[in-house]
Amino acid sequence: MTLPAGAADTEAAAMAGLLAELVRIPSVGGSPAEISIQERLAAWMRGEGLEVDLWPIPVAEITAEEGFPGMEVPRTRALGLVGRLPGAGGGPSLMLNCHVDVVPPGDASAWRDDPFGGRVHGDLLYGRGSCDMKGGLVAALFAVRALRRVRLRGDVLIACVPGEEDGGLGSYALLRRGWTADACVIPEPTGLDAVPANAGALTFRLRIRGRTAHAARRDGGVNAVEKFPPVLAALRDLERRRNANVDPLMRRWNLPYAIEVGTVRAGDWPSTVPGDLVAEGRIGVALGEPERDARDALERAVAEVCASDAWLSRHPVEVEWWGGRFASGRLPADDGGLLDLLAAAHRGVTGAPPAVWGAPYGSDLRLLTGLGGIPAVQYGPGDIDRMHAHDERVSLTGVATASRVLTALAVSHCGTA
């Protein structure tokens, strides 16, 4: 669908305006703004004539379920949101699944501007969440707006979900409410490449127990900090072995299944031998690997370190699994032609086929394909190297291109009446 030049300019300006507005809503996971952005999006959908389902997610009830994928930030309230553009009937449905939560901005002084300012400079719009993934969200919203001018046979759904960054609360609640589709595109930042698979990630906590003593008599204590380096070295060796032979989709990356320790805390007084160290991190889950196998691999590596140390053999490192559980996910081979249709839509808009690769991070793709049985692929604007980074940004041209591709995909997938 091609708009006249003047109309296209107006559409581009409207996209940039809405994206800037959404970036200025600081929807950090678990914050009140995670609620506010859903209410704003529901109002936008109603204004566009969509059928809207905005509902309170029963957080306490859902998080207690055995299959819940985990949550790392406290929430007592959350809203689910689906907008529906009904089709005439007889055609397959398409879901566009977009998360609205963002990670914290970190040190604001490291940003050139307000992290939630939504500044536009040339073709780039800056701000936390602009790339991951409010740029893709706006692309999806404007695709649905464009599709109102077409009489489709199948329904188009736009699902706005909270809690993706820390486990997948929103998509889990979406499926639990009964929303489904024949195919799904998640407009996460992929640089307008097609991503039919994701590695997974599990969050771990290691506790090393030493023995406290006055620092002046440190020879009477056991410093928990000194016991940590061999554990970290063992994790690095495990990482090397787990990345030695990977699925062809993941060969784009040097470390598709990374293991990293993100936080380390030890001690409580400068003149005391630290008797306790807690380290938290994540381990990548390989494509097709059961979560249990990844856990077992890390626990074995830690146990081997403990067995080789006189103190740790008697006081082994404690391993705890907590927070979000991101299994790996993959578009099934019998995807109904989704990947081919997406490639054709991209080629029709850009003149070239998209690259196809697997992502090294977890996403809601694994819930939609695994729990929901919905063939899903990621495709959206933005460079993944800008995700969660200072001065996060997205190309407005990329947002507009993604919107045109999603529009073309919906027409070919849902069919016209």
N, C-alpha and C positions, 0 to 999 in steps of 0.2 A: 504494500500500500504506500503510494507516494503522495505527499502533500505538496501543494503549490509553494513556491519559494517563500512568500510572505507568511503563509500559514505555518510553514516549517520553522521559520524564525520565531514566531510567536510560541509555538510548541516548545522549542528549545529553551526559550526564556522562562516559560512556565515550569519546565522540568528543573531548571537551575534554581528557581525560586522555591519550589517545594522541597528540593533536596537541602537547600540552605536552612529552611525552616525546620526540617526534621533533625538536621545536625545540631541545631540550637536547642533541641530538647535533649538534655543530657541523660539519656536512657541507660545508664550504667545498670548492669544486672542487679536486681534486688532493691533498687532505689525507687522512690515514688514516681520518678519520671518514666520508669518502665510501664507504669499504669497510664500516665498522661499521654504517651505517644500512641498507645492503642486507642484511647478515646479520640485523639485527633484524627487518626487514620480512619476510624469508624465514621466520623463526621464527613471526611473527604469522600469515602465510598458512598455514603448516602447521598451526598451532593451529586455524585456521578450516576445515580440511579441504580446502584447495585443492591441486591438483597444482602442484608448484613446480619451476621450472627456474632454478637459480642457477649461473652459470658464470663462469669467469675469462675476461675479454675479452683476446684476444691484442693488446695495445696496440701493440707495435712493428710487428707484421705489418699491422695495420689502418691505422695512421697512414701507412704507406708506400704505400698504394694510391692510385691516381690520382684516384678519385672521393671520397676522404675529405674531409669538409667542414671540416677544420682543427681546431686545438686550441691554446689560448693559455696553459695552465698545464701544467707538466711532470707526467707520470704514468708510472709503470712498472707499476702495477697498477690494475685496475678490475674490477668485478663487474657482470654483467648479471643481471636478475631478471624472471621472468614467473610470475605465478600464474594458473592456469587453473581456471575453474569449468565443467566439461564439461556440454554440453547433451545432451538425449535424442536429438538428430539431426534433420536435415531443415530446420533453420532457419539464418538468417544469423548470423554471429559479430560480436561487438562488442569492440573493444579500448579500454581506458581507459589512456592513456599519460601517465605522471607523472614529472617529473624530481625527483631527490632532492638534487642539488647546489645550493648557495647561494653567493651572492657574499660576499666578506669584509664584516665589519660596519663597517669604517672606524674612525674615532675613537670609542672606547668611551665617552669622557667626554661625547659628544654625545647619548648615550642616557640616558633616565631611569633605566633598570635595566640589569642584565646583558643584553647583546644575545642571549645564548642562554639566558635565564632561563625563558622560557615563562610569564611572569606573566599572570594573568587578572584583568581589572578590568571588572566588569560583563559586557557581552556581548563584550568584545574580548580577544583573546589576543595578547600582544606577543612579538616576538623575530624575529631574522633568519630568513627563510624561512617565517615564519608565513603571509604572503600569497603569496609566490612561492617554491614553490607547495605547501607542506606542508598548507595548509588544503584545497586541491583534492585532494591525495593522500589525506587522511583521508576526505574526502567520497567518493572513489572506493572506498576500502577498505570503508567501511561500506555503500556501495551493494552491493558484492559480498557482504558479510555478509547483507544483507537478501534478496538474490536466492537465497541458499541455501534460503529457505523457499518458493521458486517452482520448478516444474519447467519450465525453459526448453527450447526446441528447439535453439537455437544456443548455441555456447560464448561465455562472457564471459572475456576476458583482462584482467589488470591488469599493465601493464608498468611497472617502476620503473627509470628510466634515469639514469646518471651523465652528467656532462659536457655538459648542455644549454646551460648559461650561456656556455660558451666554444667552441661549435662544433657539438655534436651527436654526440659519441662514442657515447653509449649507444643512441640510436635507430638510428644507422648500424649498430652491432654487432647490434642486435635484428633488423633486416631481413636482415643478412648471415647470421645464424644460421637464418633461415628462418621466423621468426614473422611472421604476417600476419593480416588480418581483413577482413571485408566492410565495416566502417566503424569509425571511431575518434573518440573525444572526448578532447581534451586539457584537463583541468580547470585550466588556467592562470587567473590572476585576470582576470576580465572584468566584474566587478560583476554577474554572473548575466545578462549579455547574450550573444548568440551572435556569434562572431567567425569568419567563414568565410575570412578572408584575412589575410595578414601582408605588410608590407613586408619587404625584406631589409636586410642591413647587411654592409659589407666593411670590414676594418680596414687602414688604411694607415700607412706610416711615411715621413716626409719628412726628408731630410738636406740641410742647407744648409751649404756649406763657404765659410768666409771665409779670412782670413790672420791668423795670430797675430802679436802684437808686444807689447813691454812697454807697459803702460798709460801710462807717462810719454811714450811715443813713439807714441801711438795713431794718429797720422796716417800712420804707416808700415804699419798693419794694415788689415784689412777686418773689421768687426764682423758676425759671422753673425747676431746678434740683430737688428740694424738691417735686415737683409734679410728678416726674417720677416713684419713687418706687412703689406706688400703681398701676400704670399702668402695670409695669412689673409683679407685683404679680398677677394681673388679667389675664395676658397672661399665666402665669404658671398654674393658676387654669383652664383656658380654655384648655391648653395642656393636663392636667390630665384627664379632661372629654372627650376629643377627642380620647384618647388612652385607654379608659376603656374597649371597646369591639371592637376588630378589626377583619378583615378578616383572616381566617386561614393561608393564605400565608404569612401574616405579623407578625405572633406570634413569629417568631425567634427573634424579636427586642423588647427591653424594651420600646422604644419610636419610633414606626414606623412613626408617624406623628408629628415630633418635631416642636416646635416654638422657635425661638431664635432671640435675638437682637444682631446683629454683630457689629454695630457702634453706638456711642453716641457722639454728639458734642454739647457743650453749652458754652455760654459766649464768650467775646472777650477782657476782661481786668481783671486783678486780683483784682482790687479794685472796681469792679462794680457788683451789684446784677445781675446775668444772667437772661435776660428777654426772652431767646429763647433757646429751646433744640430740637434737631433733632435726632431721633433714627431710624435706618434702620435695618430690619431683614427679616426673611422668615417664612412662615407658611406652614407646610406640608398639602398636599391635599390627602384625603383618597381615596383608590381604589373605583372607581365608583362614587365619589362625584363630582358634578359640581363645577367648579371654583367659581361661584357666591355664592354657599353655604358656601364655606370656607371663602370668603371675608366677607359675612354677619355675620358669627360667630365672627370673630375678631372685626368687627365694633361694634357689639352689646356689646361685652365685654368691649371695650374702652368706649362706651357711658354710660354703667352702672357705671363705675368709675367716669366719669364726673358728672353724676347726683348726686353722693353722696358727692361731694366736692363743697363748696360754690364758690370758684374761677372758677373751671373748668366747673361748670354748666353754668356760664356766658361767659366763654372763652373755649369752648370745644376743646379737642385734635383733630387736623386735621389728617385724615388718607388719604394717597395717595398710589396708586398701580402703580408701575413702574417696569422697567427692565424686565427680562425674565419671561415668563408665562409657567410654566411646569404643564400641566394637568396630572392627573394620566393616566396610560396606562396598557393595559392587552392583552395578547394573546387571541384571540377569541376562543370559544369552538370548532368552525368548522375551525381549523387551518390547515386542510389538512394533519394531521399527523406529523407536524413539530416537536413537542415536543417528540413524540415517536421515530422518526427517530434520533433526536439528542441524546436521551438517549441510543439508540441502538449503535450509533457510539461511544459514550463515553465508553460504556460497552465493545465494541469490542477492543478499544485501551487500556483501563485501567484495565479491568476485573471486574469492579463494576459499578452499576448505579450511576448517579449523584444525589446529593440532589437537591430538587426543592423548591424555596422560592421566595418571593417578595422583591424587593429592597426598602429602605426607602428614596431614592433620585430620582429626576427626570432624564429623559434621552430622547433621540430621539425616543425611542420605541413608545412613545405616538403619535408622528407625523407619523411614518410609519404605525402603526396600525389604527390610527384614521383618519388622513388626507389622507394617501395614500392607506388605505385598504389593506396593506401588512401584513400578519401574521409575527410577529417578536418576537424573543426571545434573551435574552442576555446570552452569554457564552464566557468566556475568561480567560486568566491567570491573576494572581495577587490577592492579598488580599485587600479587599475594605478598611481595616483599614489603608492601606498605601497610599490610594488616598489623594492627596492634603497635604500630611504630609512631614515634614522634613525627609531627608534621604529616600525619596521614592525609592522603589526598586521592582524588579520583578524577579522571578525565571526563568532562561533560560530553565530549564527542563520543567517548566510549559508552556512556550512559544512553545517549540517543541511539547509537548503533545497536546496543543490546535490546532496547525497546523495540526497534524495527524487526530484529531477528525473532524476538519472542512473539510479536504480532504475526509474522509470517508463519512461524511454527504452529501457532494456534489455528490459523486458517487451514493449513494442510492437515493437521492432526484431527481437529474437531469436524472439519468439513463444512461446507456452506449449503444453506437450504435454498 
